[in-house]
Amino acid sequence: MDAVTTQPQLKGASIISAIKEAGIEYVLSVPDLHTSRGLLMPIAADPDLKLIRVCKEDECLGIAAGLSYGNKRALILIQHTGFFYAQNAIRGVAVEQKLPICFMVGLLNAEPGKSPRDSKRIGLRNVEPVLDLWSIPHDTVDTDADVAKIAPAYREAYETSHPMAFLVTRRPVHP
């Protein structure tokens, strides 16, 4: 086997299955280079999920809040730079209102298998501390083995009404 096939993979199809298992119906997104090919494009083609494309990341928060009030489940799929951009909306809508806003944050240029906190890149290094500051539970998704954490965490966020984030450290692959 060559080195490419022996590397752990993260399959977009596995993540999509977990999202559906959690009861997510809507995916709100600004195009994300990190997850686009392996996750966003397959979501756009999936008839069971409704993709809502927005211009700016902070727009996702109001839409996700409205959907939650209507008893609909949504996932915000953005890149870490957009996560930082949307901080005021995240604080005001997800944190202050204690809404079940679920994030999947693509960590562009993360080093797979390495904790984002240990990254050489300041933006990646600070995603988890910001989530901690806002008391937003979070976890990483680096390989297919991590995907099993997604559905239970998102379901729990909706059952107890609080935000939750998963950090995608590896580019998801599409079959």
C-alpha contacts under 8 A as a table, 3 or more apart, distances in Angstrom:
res1	aa1	res2	aa2	distance
1	M	5	T	6.43
1	M	6	T	6.72
2	D	5	T	5.73
2	D	6	T	6.58
3	A	6	T	5.22
3	A	7	Q	6.37
4	V	7	Q	5.59
5	T	8	P	7.97
8	P	143	T	6.04
8	P	144	D	7.83
9	Q	142	D	7.97
9	Q	143	T	5.42
9	Q	144	D	6.37
9	Q	170	R	7.79
9	Q	172	P	7.33
9	Q	173	V	7.27
10	L	14	S	7.73
10	L	142	D	6.60
10	L	143	T	4.57
10	L	144	D	4.85
10	L	170	R	6.67
10	L	171	R	6.97
10	L	172	P	4.82
10	L	173	V	6.14
11	K	14	S	5.37
11	K	15	I	6.75
11	K	38	G	7.09
11	K	143	T	7.90
11	K	144	D	6.41
11	K	172	P	5.10
11	K	173	V	4.90
11	K	174	H	6.21
11	K	175	P	7.60
12	G	15	I	5.15
12	G	16	I	6.17
12	G	38	G	4.96
12	G	39	L	4.76
12	G	42	P	7.62
12	G	172	P	4.98
12	G	173	V	5.59
12	G	174	H	5.66
13	A	16	I	5.05
13	A	17	S	6.19
13	A	38	G	7.94
13	A	39	L	7.40
13	A	42	P	7.77
13	A	174	H	6.95
13	A	175	P	7.89
14	S	17	S	5.17
14	S	18	A	6.36
14	S	144	D	6.96
14	S	147	V	6.79
15	I	18	A	5.08
15	I	19	I	6.16
15	I	39	L	7.73
15	I	147	V	6.08
15	I	150	I	7.83
16	I	19	I	5.02
16	I	20	K	6.25
16	I	39	L	7.42
16	I	43	I	7.18
17	S	20	K	5.18
17	S	21	E	6.09
18	A	21	E	4.88
18	A	22	A	6.25
18	A	147	V	6.82
18	A	148	A	7.14
18	A	150	I	6.03
18	A	151	A	5.22
19	I	22	A	5.21
19	I	23	G	6.73
19	I	24	I	5.60
19	I	150	I	7.06
19	I	151	A	6.14
20	K	23	G	5.10
20	K	24	I	5.34
20	K	25	E	7.10
20	K	151	A	7.95
21	E	24	I	7.45
21	E	151	A	5.82
22	A	150	I	7.62
22	A	151	A	4.36
22	A	152	P	6.83
22	A	154	Y	6.03
22	A	155	R	5.42
23	G	73	R	6.49
23	G	155	R	7.51
24	I	27	V	7.64
24	I	49	L	7.75
24	I	72	K	7.69
24	I	73	R	4.74
24	I	74	A	5.34
24	I	75	L	6.60
25	E	48	D	7.17
25	E	49	L	5.20
25	E	50	K	6.22
25	E	72	K	6.93
25	E	73	R	5.63
25	E	74	A	5.95
26	Y	49	L	5.74
26	Y	50	K	4.74
26	Y	51	L	5.88
26	Y	52	I	7.13
26	Y	72	K	7.84
26	Y	73	R	6.41
26	Y	74	A	4.50
26	Y	75	L	6.27
27	V	43	I	7.94
27	V	49	L	7.00
27	V	50	K	6.16
27	V	51	L	4.84
27	V	52	I	6.09
27	V	74	A	5.58
27	V	75	L	4.82
27	V	76	I	5.91
27	V	77	L	6.78
28	L	51	L	5.98
28	L	52	I	4.78
28	L	53	R	5.89
28	L	54	V	7.00
28	L	60	C	5.94
28	L	64	A	7.69
28	L	74	A	7.09
28	L	75	L	6.13
28	L	76	I	4.82
28	L	77	L	6.09
29	S	32	D	7.73
29	S	51	L	7.45
29	S	52	I	6.41
29	S	53	R	5.09
29	S	54	V	5.97
29	S	57	E	7.30
29	S	60	C	7.15
29	S	76	I	5.95
29	S	77	L	4.99
29	S	78	I	5.89
30	V	53	R	5.85
30	V	54	V	5.46
30	V	55	C	6.20
30	V	56	K	6.51
30	V	57	E	6.32
30	V	77	L	7.34
30	V	78	I	6.12
31	P	36	S	6.63
31	P	40	L	7.64
31	P	53	R	7.71
31	P	78	I	7.40
32	D	35	T	5.73
32	D	36	S	5.35
32	D	40	L	7.72
32	D	77	L	7.82
32	D	78	I	5.99
32	D	79	Q	5.64
32	D	106	G	7.31
33	L	36	S	5.24
33	L	37	R	7.79
33	L	79	Q	7.70
33	L	108	L	7.32
34	H	37	R	7.98
34	H	79	Q	7.05
34	H	106	G	5.61
34	H	107	L	6.77
34	H	108	L	5.15
34	H	171	R	5.67
35	T	38	G	5.76
35	T	39	L	5.28
35	T	40	L	6.11
35	T	106	G	6.20
35	T	171	R	5.76
35	T	172	P	6.04
36	S	39	L	5.57
36	S	40	L	4.55
36	S	41	M	5.83
37	R	40	L	6.30
37	R	41	M	5.54
37	R	42	P	7.56
37	R	172	P	7.63
37	R	173	V	7.14
37	R	174	H	6.76
38	G	41	M	6.69
38	G	42	P	6.76
38	G	171	R	7.06
38	G	172	P	4.66
38	G	173	V	4.34
38	G	174	H	4.33
39	L	42	P	5.48
39	L	43	I	6.12
39	L	172	P	6.27
39	L	173	V	7.52
39	L	174	H	7.20
40	L	43	I	5.05
40	L	44	A	6.20
41	M	44	A	5.09
41	M	45	A	6.49
42	P	45	A	5.08
42	P	46	D	6.15
42	P	174	H	7.67
43	I	46	D	5.04
43	I	49	L	6.58
43	I	51	L	7.01
44	A	49	L	7.57
44	A	50	K	7.47
44	A	51	L	5.86
46	D	49	L	5.71
46	D	50	K	7.96
47	P	50	K	7.36
54	V	57	E	7.04
54	V	59	E	6.59
54	V	60	C	6.90
55	C	59	E	7.42
56	K	59	E	5.67
56	K	60	C	7.54
56	K	82	G	7.86
57	E	60	C	5.54
57	E	61	L	7.66
57	E	78	I	7.06
57	E	82	G	5.68
57	E	83	F	7.14
57	E	85	Y	7.13
57	E	86	A	5.80
58	D	61	L	5.63
58	D	62	G	7.57
58	D	85	Y	7.36
58	D	86	A	4.59
58	D	87	Q	7.86
58	D	89	A	5.70
58	D	90	I	7.55
59	E	62	G	5.78
59	E	63	I	6.62
60	C	63	I	5.24
60	C	64	A	5.94
60	C	76	I	6.53
61	L	64	A	5.13
61	L	65	A	6.01
61	L	76	I	7.97
61	L	89	A	6.40
61	L	90	I	6.75
61	L	93	V	6.59
61	L	94	A	7.27
61	L	101	I	7.46
62	G	65	A	5.05
62	G	66	G	6.16
62	G	93	V	7.27
63	I	66	G	5.14
63	I	67	L	6.19
64	A	67	L	5.08
64	A	68	S	6.14
64	A	73	R	7.78
64	A	74	A	5.83
64	A	75	L	7.54
64	A	76	I	7.64
64	A	101	I	6.45
65	A	68	S	5.09
65	A	69	Y	6.34
65	A	93	V	7.25
65	A	94	A	7.75
65	A	99	L	6.85
65	A	100	P	7.93
65	A	101	I	7.04
66	G	69	Y	5.16
66	G	70	G	6.41
67	L	70	G	4.98
67	L	71	N	6.35
67	L	72	K	4.98
67	L	73	R	6.59
67	L	74	A	6.99
68	S	71	N	4.93
68	S	72	K	5.14
68	S	73	R	6.01
68	S	74	A	7.48
68	S	99	L	7.58
68	S	100	P	7.09
69	Y	72	K	7.36
73	R	158	Y	7.92
74	A	101	I	7.30
74	A	102	C	6.86
75	L	101	I	7.13
75	L	102	C	5.06
75	L	103	F	5.73
75	L	104	M	7.05
76	I	101	I	7.62
76	I	102	C	6.08
76	I	103	F	4.68
76	I	104	M	6.06
77	L	103	F	6.03
77	L	104	M	4.85
77	L	105	V	6.01
77	L	106	G	7.56
78	I	82	G	6.12
78	I	83	F	6.69
78	I	103	F	7.57
78	I	104	M	6.47
78	I	105	V	5.11
78	I	106	G	6.12
79	Q	82	G	5.34
79	Q	83	F	6.39
79	Q	105	V	5.18
79	Q	106	G	4.44
79	Q	107	L	6.16
79	Q	108	L	6.89
80	H	83	F	4.80
80	H	84	F	6.43
80	H	105	V	5.64
80	H	106	G	5.85
80	H	107	L	5.54
80	H	108	L	7.25
80	H	123	G	7.55
80	H	124	L	7.28
80	H	127	V	7.10
81	T	84	F	5.25
81	T	85	Y	6.31
81	T	123	G	7.35
82	G	85	Y	4.75
82	G	86	A	6.14
83	F	86	A	5.31
83	F	87	Q	6.53
83	F	105	V	7.22
84	F	87	Q	5.38
84	F	127	V	7.96
86	A	89	A	5.45
86	A	90	I	6.08
87	Q	90	I	4.94
87	Q	91	R	6.04
88	N	91	R	5.15
88	N	92	G	6.03
89	A	92	G	5.07
89	A	93	V	5.60
89	A	94	A	7.46
90	I	93	V	5.49
90	I	94	A	5.11
90	I	95	V	6.34
91	R	94	A	5.94
91	R	95	V	4.88
91	R	96	E	5.98
91	R	134	W	7.20
92	G	95	V	6.16
92	G	96	E	5.20
92	G	97	Q	6.87
93	V	96	E	5.92
93	V	97	Q	5.44
93	V	98	K	7.54
93	V	99	L	7.09
94	A	97	Q	5.68
94	A	98	K	5.53
94	A	99	L	4.97
94	A	100	P	7.01
94	A	101	I	5.81
94	A	162	H	7.20
94	A	163	P	5.85
95	V	98	K	5.02
95	V	99	L	6.89
95	V	134	W	6.75
95	V	135	S	7.95
95	V	136	I	7.62
95	V	162	H	7.29
95	V	163	P	6.78
98	K	161	S	5.88
98	K	162	H	4.85
98	K	163	P	6.83
99	L	158	Y	8.00
99	L	161	S	5.09
99	L	162	H	4.94
99	L	163	P	5.95
100	P	157	A	5.33
100	P	158	Y	4.98
100	P	160	T	7.73
100	P	161	S	4.59
100	P	162	H	4.47
100	P	163	P	4.69
100	P	164	M	7.23
101	I	157	A	7.75
101	I	162	H	6.80
101	I	163	P	4.51
101	I	164	M	6.50
102	C	154	Y	6.62
102	C	157	A	7.52
102	C	163	P	5.61
102	C	164	M	4.95
102	C	165	A	5.81
103	F	163	P	7.77
103	F	164	M	6.20
103	F	165	A	4.49
103	F	166	F	6.22
104	M	165	A	5.72
104	M	166	F	4.84
104	M	167	L	5.94
104	M	168	V	6.86
105	V	165	A	7.11
105	V	166	F	6.15
105	V	167	L	4.83
105	V	168	V	5.89
106	G	167	L	6.04
106	G	168	V	4.80
106	G	169	T	6.57
107	L	110	A	5.49
107	L	124	L	6.66
107	L	167	L	6.61
107	L	168	V	5.81
107	L	169	T	5.26
107	L	170	R	7.63
108	L	169	T	7.49
110	A	114	K	7.78
110	A	116	P	6.74
110	A	119	S	7.08
110	A	124	L	7.01
110	A	169	T	5.58
110	A	170	R	7.08
111	E	114	K	5.55
111	E	115	S	7.93
111	E	116	P	7.75
111	E	119	S	7.27
111	E	169	T	7.00
111	E	170	R	7.54
112	P	142	D	6.51
112	P	169	T	5.74
112	P	170	R	5.35
113	G	142	D	6.63
113	G	169	T	7.83
114	K	118	D	6.84
114	K	119	S	7.42
115	S	118	D	5.37
115	S	119	S	6.92
116	P	119	S	5.19
116	P	124	L	5.53
116	P	125	R	5.28
116	P	126	N	7.98
116	P	127	V	7.68
116	P	128	E	7.54
116	P	169	T	7.68
117	R	124	L	6.93
117	R	125	R	4.26
117	R	126	N	6.79
117	R	127	V	7.92
117	R	128	E	6.96
118	D	125	R	6.26
119	S	122	I	7.22
119	S	124	L	6.27
119	S	125	R	5.43
120	K	125	R	7.30
121	R	124	L	5.53
121	R	125	R	6.18
122	I	125	R	4.96
122	I	126	N	6.20
123	G	126	N	5.35
123	G	127	V	6.59
124	L	127	V	5.60
125	R	128	E	7.13
125	R	129	P	7.88
126	N	129	P	5.31
126	N	130	V	6.19
127	V	130	V	5.34
127	V	131	L	6.34
128	E	131	L	4.99
128	E	132	D	6.08
128	E	138	H	7.71
129	P	132	D	4.91
129	P	133	L	6.04
130	V	133	L	4.89
130	V	134	W	6.35
131	L	134	W	5.25
131	L	135	S	6.08
131	L	136	I	5.10
131	L	137	P	7.13
131	L	138	H	7.17
132	D	135	S	4.80
132	D	136	I	6.00
132	D	137	P	7.32
133	L	136	I	7.72
136	I	162	H	7.67
136	I	163	P	5.83
136	I	164	M	5.65
136	I	165	A	7.04
137	P	163	P	7.20
137	P	164	M	5.16
137	P	165	A	6.40
138	H	164	M	5.82
138	H	165	A	4.61
138	H	166	F	5.48
138	H	167	L	7.38
139	D	165	A	6.67
139	D	166	F	5.03
139	D	167	L	6.23
140	T	146	D	7.42
140	T	166	F	5.35
140	T	167	L	4.55
140	T	168	V	5.97
140	T	169	T	6.91
141	V	144	D	7.72
141	V	146	D	5.17
141	V	147	V	6.36
141	V	166	F	6.49
141	V	167	L	5.91
141	V	168	V	4.89
141	V	169	T	6.28
141	V	170	R	7.60
142	D	146	D	6.40
142	D	168	V	6.09
142	D	169	T	5.18
142	D	170	R	5.36
143	T	146	D	5.53
143	T	147	V	7.17
143	T	170	R	7.31
144	D	147	V	5.30
144	D	148	A	7.90
145	A	148	A	6.53
146	D	149	K	5.87
146	D	150	I	7.74
147	V	150	I	5.57
148	A	151	A	6.83
148	A	152	P	7.85
149	K	152	P	6.03
149	K	153	A	6.27
150	I	153	A	5.42
150	I	154	Y	6.19
150	I	166	F	7.61
151	A	154	Y	5.30
151	A	155	R	6.01
152	P	155	R	5.16
152	P	156	E	6.06
153	A	156	E	5.12
153	A	157	A	6.22
153	A	164	M	7.38
154	Y	157	A	5.00
154	Y	158	Y	6.43
154	Y	164	M	6.80
155	R	158	Y	5.24
155	R	159	E	6.15
156	E	159	E	4.94
156	E	160	T	6.03
156	E	161	S	7.96
157	A	160	T	5.46
157	A	161	S	5.40
157	A	162	H	5.14
157	A	163	P	6.11
157	A	164	M	6.19
158	Y	161	S	4.96
158	Y	162	H	6.88
168	V	171	R	7.36
